[in-house]
């Protein structure tokens, strides 16, 4: 039984594609699990940076109790702790939390 090079290359290519599909399916499953886990946490949400509520009459946005805690920590010189707290409260990445705390 003779194999030519094109058959071998084609077989390797098909095998590689199958491995990539399997890996992608695994990654999609992990992302779905993460999304389900995040959706199961009611009350924890990221603060909206673009608030277009008609009920806002002043030019400055209304801040919640969590933001007051963050501002208090920053005022005391505990910026890293404020970033950690923002990550916990709003489920943010490190960069998002750092940017958010700096914007307060």
N, C-alpha and C positions, 0 to 999 in steps of 0.2 A: 504494500500500500504506500503510494508515494504522495507526499504533500508538497505543494509548491509554496513559495514564500508568501504569496498573497493570501492563501488560506490560513496560514499561521498568523499573519498580521491581522487578518480579519477576526480570527478567534480571539486574539489578545485584545483587540479593540472592543469586541462585544463583551468580553469578560470585564474589562475596565469600566465600561459603561454600566454594566450590571452592578458593580461595586459602588459606583457613584450614586446610582439610583437608591440602593440600599442605604447608603450613608445619608442621603437627603431625606429619605422617609423617616429615618431615625431622628434627624434634626427637627423635622416637622412635628413629630410626636412629642419631643421634648419641649418645643415651643408651645404646643397646644396645652401641655401639662402646666407650663409656667403661666400661660394666659388664664387657664381655669383657676389656678391657685390665686392669681391676682384678682380675678373677678369674684372670688369667694370672700374677699375682704371688703365688706361694705363699710363705707365711712372713711376709707383711706383712699384719697385721690390726690392727684397732683394739682397744685394751684394753677389756675388759668392765668396766663400772662396777658391774654387778650380778653378783657371783660367788656361785653357790649350790652350790659343790662340797662334797660330803660329806667330802672328804679334808682340808678346812681345819679345823684344830683351834683355832687362835688367833683372836682377834677382829680382828687386823690382817691385811689382805690381803698375800699374798706379792708382792714386786716383782721384776721381771726386771732383767737387766743394763742394759737401755735406760732403765728408770726411775731406776736408780742414777746413770747418766750425766746424766739430766735434773736430778736433785736436786743433783748436784755442780755443774752449771752455775749453778743458781739460788743455791746457797750462795756461789758466787764472784761473785755479782752480775751474772751474764750471762743474765738472764731471756729476753731477745729471742732469743739464740742457742739457749736451751733450747726455746723455742716453735718455732723453725725446725726443730730436730732432731726434735721430737715430730711435726711435720707430715710430715717425711720418713719417720720410722720407722713411724708408724701411719696414714699417708695421711689426715690430718685436715684439716678446714678451719681457717682462721686462728682463728676463735672457739673451735672445739672444742679446738684445741691450747692456746690461752691458758687456757681454763677447766681443762684437764687439768693443765697445768704449775702453775697456781695451787692445784690440789687436792693436789699432792704434798707 
